[in-house]
Amino acid sequence: MILNIAGKLTQVTESSIAIESAPFEYEVLVGDYTRRQLQSKVGQSIRLHTMDYIEGNAQGGGRLTPRLVGFATEPERQFFDLFCSVDGVGVKKALRAMVRPVKELAVMIEQQDAKGLSALPGIGPATSERIIAKLRRKMPRFALMVDQAGPAGETDSESNRVVSETFDALITLGHAEAEARRLIDEALATKKKFKDTEALLTAIYQKSV
């Protein structure tokens, strides 16, 4: 299984990109939001978190094709994996639906915004209800994701790791998920940079005193 891929971005098409990682050049499927971020980076070196799957039907001797799907950050990959697990979604439909940042999609699911979800490409009313029913309680950590300045940026990836670990720490300390999210949101609203979980927790409890 390929977890990351790094190399020179050589091409961006409607639904995929090409990365030159010598001696190979790989086709990587991406959602529309990620594609838009990468359009201006052709010729530059990038790194994507990836997941792979087999496309096709083995029954009846059908052709099976290995595919790579790429994401700017690890939390985005984790979100996509959960999204695909909903009955009636799958990889192709999930990729079509990824037209907005993961943070926005997570907030819609958490807030049970079935109308907003059903407006996504390939996601109708029935599917949106299934997504909410299965994933709503798993969304708080994704709804806290730091907005990205660009794809695969180390600063954003590190910020998301600190936020995710702080969320887990607050839950362990006895806070409810909604309260933990509120506390983190308030601390992040100050626009300060937090180098680690300890720094963010300190800011949270100083503010709440």
Residue pairs with C-beta under 8 A, 6 or more apart in sequence:
1 51
1 52
2 50
2 52
2 68
3 49
3 50
4 47
4 48
4 49
4 50
5 19
5 21
5 26
5 28
5 47
5 48
5 50
5 68
5 70
6 19
6 21
6 45
6 46
6 47
6 48
7 19
7 20
7 21
7 22
7 26
7 45
7 46
8 19
8 20
8 21
8 43
8 44
8 45
8 46
9 17
9 18
9 19
9 38
9 41
9 42
9 43
9 44
9 45
9 46
10 18
10 19
10 20
10 25
10 42
10 43
11 17
11 18
11 42
12 18
12 35
12 38
12 39
12 42
14 35
15 29
15 30
15 35
15 95
16 27
16 28
16 29
16 30
17 27
17 28
17 30
17 35
17 38
17 70
18 25
18 26
18 27
18 28
19 25
19 26
19 28
19 46
19 48
26 68
27 68
28 48
28 50
28 68
28 69
28 70
29 67
29 68
29 69
29 70
29 95
30 38
30 48
30 69
30 70
30 71
30 95
31 80
31 94
31 95
31 97
31 98
31 99
32 96
32 98
32 99
33 98
33 99
33 100
33 101
34 70
34 71
34 72
34 76
34 98
34 151
37 72
37 148
37 150
37 151
38 46
38 151
41 150
41 151
46 151
46 152
47 152
48 70
48 71
48 72
48 151
48 152
49 70
49 71
49 72
49 73
49 74
49 76
49 77
49 152
50 68
50 69
50 70
50 71
50 77
51 68
51 69
51 71
51 77
51 80
51 81
52 66
52 67
52 68
52 69
53 66
53 67
53 69
53 91
54 64
54 65
54 66
54 67
55 64
55 65
55 66
55 67
55 91
56 62
56 63
56 64
56 65
57 64
58 64
67 91
69 80
69 91
69 95
71 77
71 80
72 148
72 150
72 151
72 152
72 153
72 156
72 157
73 145
73 148
73 152
73 156
73 157
73 160
74 157
74 160
74 161
75 102
75 141
75 142
75 145
75 160
75 164
76 102
76 145
78 142
79 102
79 105
79 106
79 142
80 94
80 98
80 102
82 135
82 138
83 89
83 94
83 97
83 105
83 131
83 135
84 90
84 91
84 94
85 134
86 127
86 130
86 131
86 134
86 135
87 130
87 134
88 126
88 127
88 130
89 97
89 123
89 127
89 130
89 131
93 122
93 123
93 127
96 120
96 121
96 122
97 105
97 120
97 121
97 122
97 123
98 105
99 120
99 121
100 120
101 145
101 147
101 148
102 142
102 145
103 142
103 143
103 144
103 145
103 147
105 117
105 120
105 142
106 139
106 142
106 143
106 145
107 113
107 139
107 143
108 116
108 117
109 117
109 131
109 132
109 135
109 136
109 139
110 136
110 139
110 140
110 143
112 132
112 136
114 125
114 128
114 129
114 132
115 128
117 123
117 127
117 128
117 131
117 132
118 124
118 125
118 127
118 128
120 128
123 131
137 177
140 167
140 177
140 178
140 180
140 181
141 163
141 164
141 167
141 168
143 181
144 163
144 164
144 167
144 181
144 184
144 185
145 160
145 163
146 156
146 159
146 160
146 163
146 188
147 156
148 156
149 155
149 156
150 156
159 193
159 194
162 194
162 195
162 196
162 197
162 199
162 200
163 184
163 188
163 200
165 197
166 184
166 197
166 200
166 201
166 204
167 180
167 181
167 184
169 197
169 201
170 179
170 180
170 183
170 184
170 201
170 204
171 177
171 180
175 183
183 204
183 207
183 208
184 200
184 204
186 204
186 207
187 194
187 200
187 203
187 204
187 207
190 203
192 203
194 200
194 203
